[in-house]
Amino acid sequence: MKPIDSAKLYCDGRHYDAQHTDVYGDLSFYSSQAQRFGEPILELACGTGRLTLPLAKEGYDITGLDISLGMLKTAKEKAEKENLNIPWFHADCRNFHLAKKFNLIFIPFNSFAHIHDRESFEALCSCVKKHLMCNGHFIIDIFNPDLRILIAENPKRHKVAEYKEPNSNEKVLITESNKYDRSTQINHITWFYKIGDSKEYPVELNMRIYYPEELVNKLFYNDFEVVDRFGDWDECIFQSDSPRHIVVCKKRI
Ligand SMILES: C[S@@+](CC[C@H](N)C(=O)[O-])C[C@H]1O[C@@H](n2cnc3c(N)ncnc32)[C@H](O)[C@@H]1O
């Protein structure tokens, strides 16, 4: 099983939050899935609690699990400020043991692309199965790979985000370049951080590309049955040009 290689990217949750202030479109999706499948809920790779906190605020019994202490620190601070009693677990989603089972487990916002190899995929599935109630559901939400972007020749470096540095208030500019390896299906992305006038520095982000049929077949061979597939957070039908591939599945009996 390959080690997780995203530690540097997720070392400070305050940067993550500052960078993602405009991402909220998925909350109504998870809110409706929570209503559909019930609680308790487990969010894998919960990060800074971008989704965990609002779902807890809606009254759901939700637990957050993440491998990054920096992300969890921010999540805990925000939850404390809002008086939300959320259990947070520092763990690898490929190897966790909680004394609880869940009606809904989800791994949102492309976090599944951090699962790079077959062993990691199988380990995650095995943990999820152990923690799902008999009729519990598991949701994976990743982008629908766009080959035109992945294999574009000499892709230009482009802007990804701009925000204020949480301590100094200086401008942070992130630009991105990528190289997609067609043999491993890993998209090797580099984010270049430029903070104020200081020299820019690179941070790696390696995303495993899961093609739609590959993902549902892998789930099948790991004893999951697909219940629904959506093409975006508005629950539209999944099709060729869908921006996202959201798979809702349950244990195959
Ligand atoms: C794109 S962020 C998503 C955070 C949050 N769920 C959200 O939607 O804003 C990806 C998260 O995956 C976490 N992560 C990566 N590999 C992991 C692993 N093996 N186990 C648990 N968390 C992991 C990172 O620490 C990071 O917080």
The ligand as a Gaussian input file, in Angstrom:
#p B3LYP/6-31G(d) Opt

LIG

0 1
 C       -9.827000      17.934000      -0.757000
 S       -9.653000      17.777000       0.987000
 C      -11.352000      17.545000       1.424000
 C      -11.673000      18.032000       2.814000
 C      -13.177000      18.083000       3.157000
 N      -13.807000      16.800000       3.080000
 C      -13.920000      19.038000       2.227000
 O      -14.794000      18.567000       1.502000
 O      -13.610000      20.233000       2.246000
 C       -8.951000      16.164000       1.109000
 C       -8.750000      15.645000       2.523000
 O       -8.361000      14.274000       2.447000
 C       -7.519000      13.990000       3.539000
 N       -6.852000      12.702000       3.296000
 C       -5.986000      12.402000       2.290000
 N       -5.622000      11.123000       2.393000
 C       -6.274000      10.600000       3.483000
 C       -6.303000       9.314000       4.101000
 N       -5.587000       8.285000       3.631000
 N       -7.077000       9.145000       5.193000
 C       -7.806000      10.181000       5.696000
 N       -7.810000      11.406000       5.156000
 C       -7.059000      11.615000       4.052000
 C       -6.608000      15.205000       3.587000
 O       -5.946000      15.319000       4.812000
 C       -7.634000      16.329000       3.318000
 O       -8.145000      16.839000       4.518000

